[in-house]
Amino acid sequence: MTSNAVDPRNRSHAHPSLAEVEARIAEAARAARRGRGDITLIAVSKTFDSNDIIPVLKAGQIDYGENRVQEAKAKWPELKKQFSRAKLHLIGPLQTNKAAEAVALFDAIHTVDRPKLAKVLAEELRQQHRNLKLFIQINTGEEPQKSGARPDEADEFIDYCQSKLLLPITGLMCLPPIDEEPALHFALLAKIATRNGIADLSMGMSSDLEKAIAFGATHIRVGTAIFGTSPGQL
Ligand SMILES: *Cc1c(COP(=O)(O)O)cnc(C)c1O
């Protein structure tokens, strides 16, 4: 059975940059007196093809992040045949006309950010009998070009998703402005989650995962530190 290749007990050594990230997480968790098991590493495989992803799958990494529905659809159904335990997280903006495909393909969506999308997702979850983990994206930097609910509208939007649509909101997600201290944004996201009784925090990337873990991240999204820099990012 080839799916045995995805086994956390094999987690290692076979992939040096993954092992390095694992060591950083272990150290940050220890420093924050948190358990490694409370932090999910999402390997962000966007722009990388199956040849780059397979070694990471073989090293035992389970969770993967993609930012485009079409790209994920082209790569993952084939990979999942071989690595059936792999889990997929959508971490990029979602258009309502792709919501049905996203619900069918992904195990978690980190970018629920507006009432219209929330409504369509609720309908798709019902129709497809799917139960995904959903994260509401908060635009903590209030950047006009970035998606996410505004911090001052977060409580109302969270309540709308949970009470009105009965959506399984498990967490909040943020993507801090590149030129600002991320800790301020991690602290704000944690505060909004606490006052709304939400457990999971999707925050922290290659450059700031230690800080995110210190502020309570339960899901860190790490691309470059595992896969390197993709041709498109050079
Ligand atoms: C690409 C991406 C990441 C990973 O960023 P790195 O700096 O490469 O670790 C994390 N989150 C989101 C939303 C992304 O688009």
The ligand as an ORCA input file, in Angstrom:
! r2SCAN-3c Opt
* xyz 0 1
  C       2.581     31.857     -0.231
  C       1.837     31.972      1.027
  C       2.402     31.543      2.246
  C       3.820     30.988      2.364
  O       4.738     32.050      2.397
  P       6.317     31.756      2.563
  O       6.873     33.084      2.897
  O       6.798     31.231      1.234
  O       6.483     30.765      3.645
  C       1.623     31.651      3.384
  N       0.355     32.135      3.345
  C      -0.206     32.554      2.199
  C      -1.598     33.078      2.239
  C       0.511     32.487      1.008
  O      -0.069     32.918     -0.126
*
